[in-house]
């Protein structure tokens, strides 16, 4: 009997400690599961109680050893649940990727793919000719005379982009807009107006989001703007594709004429990689693939300028043995890379904000969408 009494007292003590330990769980968890967990623990103790207090004590300690991990996961789940209810967290955690519906673009038409590649092919050919077969009428330091390249913008980029706007902004029109933006970037650099250019970019971004918000919650935009908005909403990576149109100008900056680029093939290699990235992007059928292709293309296209600098330092090995030199070159190319990657992140942010607004608007009153 004394042994039986000791077992009962031990079981009661273990049960009391277990009920006390349940208070370490989140309040909502206790409300939902405390009673059930107590019943389960009581049944767990019932069987070893008949086999002696040592066995009972061992089973009880085993259960208590599992409690810290259970408490940790319960609090983590509760914290995640609270975070998921916050508007900003809901927006960020919502994936902007979705399967692309059929569209008249380079995924299904080689003719459309050729139109999408046209601005990059034209600029690549022009840069190769100016670099390796420069006519005598073109000054040797043409890379630093941005205003002299305005003829290309007036004759090609501006008319093609305006035509694309008139046709509702198909995918082939986006890189022409990127070329216009890139040329304005070079002019801003030449006239020391980079801060002003960045402010204009941010202002345009905010203005576009304001227009979408106004369309969803106040009054609809004009049909022509709605047509353009549907093009962007269909596939937000089109905006990334347009911003990728800055790459020819960034390559001009990367090969800035400090050394004679006509002695090395590295600019041609960069231009080929740039065009190859457009071709792969144009044939991708899913948004994650498209976005990764553009990010990868930016990265690999900016590698040859580093090799170019190393070649004029006596080779890669000699270049690497001079930390001051390669750190300076890497920092310069790294700034260009970070700038372009940051621009490619903006459309994803815009898509997340738009998706959040559109879902809230559809829940409220089923309002129109771009």
Number of C-alpha atoms within 10 A of each C-alpha: 6 7 10 13 10 13 21 14 13 18 21 14 12 20 18 12 12 19 16 10 14 19 13 16 21 17 13 11 17 15 11 10 12 17 12 12 15 16 11 12 16 16 11 15 20 13 12 19 19 12 11 13 19 13 15 22 17 12 16 20 12 11 13 15 10 10 16 13 10 12 18 14 13 17 16 13 14 17 12 12 11 11 13 15 10 10 10 12 13 14 19 14 10 12 12 20 17 11 11 11 9 10 14 12 19 23 18 15 14 13 12 18 22 16 17 25 20 17 23 25 18 11 17 20 14 12 21 16 12 17 20 16 10 15 11 7 6 10 12 15 11 17 19 15 14 19 13 11 13 15 10 15 16 12 10 15 21 16 13 20 21 14 13 19 18 13 13 17 21 20 25 25 24 24 28 28 25 25 28 22 19 20 23 20 20 24 18 17 15 14 10 11 14 16 11 11 18 13 12 12 14 13 12 12 14 13 12 14 16 12 16 22 19 13 18 22 17 11 12 18 17 9 10 12 16 17 18 18 19 15 19 19 18 16 22 22 25 24 25 25 27 21 25 29 24 25 25 22 23 22 21 17 18 21 20 16 16 10 12 15 19 16 12 15 13 21 25 19 16 23 24 17 20 26 20 16 22 24 18 17 25 25 17 16 16 17 19 14 15 22 22 12 19 22 19 13 22 23 17 15 23 24 18 21 23 18 16 22 23 19 17 16 16 10 13 16 11 14 19 14 10 11 11 11 15 19 14 11 16 16 12 14 20 16 11 19 20 13 12 20 19 11 16 22 15 17 22 19 15 19 21 21 19 21 17 17 18 21 13 15 17 13 10 10 9 12 17 13 21 20
